[in-house]
Amino acid sequence: MERTLAPVQATAPVAPRTGRAHFYPDVADAQWNDWKWQFRHRITKLEELEKFLPIPAGERALRADVLRDFRMGITPYYLSLVDADDPADPILRQVAPIAEEYLFRDVGEEDPLGEERYSPVPGITHRYPDRVLMVISNSCAIYCRYCTRKRIMYEDAVPDVEIDRMVDYIAKTPRVRDVIVSGGDPLTYGTKKLESILSKLRAIPHLEIIRIGSRVPVSLPQRIDDELCAMLAQYHPLWINVHFNHPRELTPDAAAACDKLSRAGIPLNNQSVLLKGVNDDVPTMRALCTGLMKMRVRPYYLYQCDQIRGAEHFRTPVAKGIEVIEGLRGHISGLAVPTFVIDAPGGGGKVPVMPQYLLQHDTKNQRVVLRNFQDRLFVYHEPTGRARSVGERSGELDVDATPPITAETTATNGNGASKAASHAGAPAKNGNGKSASTRSNGSAAARVGADGKPVVGKSRWVHRGHSREERVRKANET
Ligand code: SF4
């Protein structure tokens, strides 16, 4: 008997469960674009969040317990960035309490950076010689679960009298030439209140720079209106540090907010925090940094997550940050590469942590061995004041291992290792940053540098298949 196939049923396309249309289909534009409406309608209770996103059975009590320690706040706009189909959504993870936060509620510290130890008056932290942090607000549009200042987050505004004392301290401390106005989030204040503070600061003759730290362009971009920008533009030189963590936060609304601030003459720098499950991989950070550049926001710092209480599940090994930077440096514009820093516990300040590109510094022979982003090694001679012999030539060590410069050169795999390196036969890095490939290339193209000119070097320095240390050692023997 002849068998026939059942007709294929046409299925309606499934709409993505994200965006304003999914979460707030009935809210009119006038409300949605009103920052005060957004602020008033923040989700602050579990039962409100549950209307949009189910909470797994058995976790409700844990999450409620967590909220007794640290409040929740999610603007409707920020919620609209969440993918309701992804239980590990990186946007939601930043602002919603989860069971891991409960598990780690007693791990970490209240004030991991010792801000209060370096506080001459309440609200001021004076740790570096010429600049101070000034905390003028205890409130934010969203509350990030990993926030370093969880300990001060409650809804009350900082009393005016306290703010006046902070201003007074700066006025009486002539060595302070730079203030970082932070919180909480200063841009959650009304424009008049914020102006009253900025005008007092600007009246201090020795105070050169005012910086504002804000996550509002990320969480409440509607707040960046013309009135605010016109007011801020009167207090130059004024800079704003913003805080984008994930490329999905780079929305048209956020871009419009940043554009308004830029047009008011305000340079924008971004400070991200490296967060497990949010942005701890090279492709995500690359998309974030290049996307920020398109919005004229300079990636400034990538912070190692502080040892804050209840945030252990966000922390990554230090090696992860180094791997991320290694996957950026050389692969995208240097302007787009942030500095990876660890804020030293207890008040040591920011310590930059870099991948190692200077492999050897031979002070006797006045030469250094350098590694580039493709893991190629180069000798550079320092000035000696005398002519160098042929054996002292600068240039590439193992020129035959040089991969051709192709479009792939700019791509990296998930480990931050160069795809071009593995495709073209140059040593690809394994998880330890050691040379792993032994395949030879030796093509003519492999001897051409990024500028199209032959690279300087000697093919007798070919040591593929050896560790980086071994390659340096053998180079020194030649
Ligand atoms: S916006 Fe900034 S200050 Fe506010 S909770 Fe997030 S990280 Fe903390």
Residues whose N, C-alpha, C, O or C-beta is under 5 A from the ligand:
A	BS01	SF4	C140 I142 Y143 C144 C147 G183 G184 R215
